[in-house]
Amino acid sequence: MLVQQLKRIPLLISFICLSLGVFAQKVVQPASTDPNWSKPYPPFQIAGNLYYVGTYDLACYLITTPQGNILINTGLEDSAPVIKSNMEALGFKFKDIKILLTTQAHFDHMGAMAAIKKMTGAKMMVDAGDVGVVTDGGRSDYSLSGDVSTYAPVKVDRVLNNGDTIKLGNMRLVMLHHPGHTKGSCSFLFDVKDQKRSYRVLIANMPTIVTDKSFSDIPAYPNITHDYAYTLNAMKKLSFDIWLASHASQFELQRKHKPGAGYNPDAFIDEKGYDSQINYLQDQFSKKVKGK
Ligand SMILES: [Zn+2]
């Protein structure tokens, strides 16, 4: 009898821990995810010290320096091992990630951020507009809010404002505040070099519209119309050589790069593609504002 009771203790302890864990943090990743979000994609060198380490559609970018690396975006909650093995396949250590960034605090880019922060000890830097959602795991998101977090909350180590510079080793990234999609959506502008030349790279958060509601019917985001208009205007004025985005489909990664293809940064020089995307989004925005 006594032996049996003793045997039950570990079971009881694990049950208590599990229950506490559930009460402390309820995270429910939305079920309706695109299969291309989890589909693997071979990692590759985009240009100089910039690499693609994401999935087929959820773009994650690695920028390496002799002083450690920067990871932008993480994909869904189960993508930490995918990103890790992608990085290792390119010859980089997961532990060398020193800075974590996101282009927008939705679950399809933030899903594995808490896990990766825990595994690497890297510092999370977030646009001021998204600090609230990053901290509560998307619970307070104006368009996807419910009674649960859609990703594990992440502690913010540095708050970024428009034009702030992120420095690591020889790299300087400028953060551009591009709100609308989320209150703190942002893009990153920086230079990379190879033996031939230097490239100005724009990792853009394209201002797609998430909400089905009318913009005048979102009390949680009274500035939404102003923010989208500001972002579209600001994005039209940017100049760069290489254009990338939060989703691979947005910049047509699979058309520009075939798995296993050799190093070819020029494949991502596509100002026309960018302009036509921005014009399309401007059109969507105008229709939304007119209530069409
Ligand atoms: Zn999003």
Residues whose N, C-alpha, C, O or C-beta is under 5 A from the ligand:
A	BS01	ZN	H106
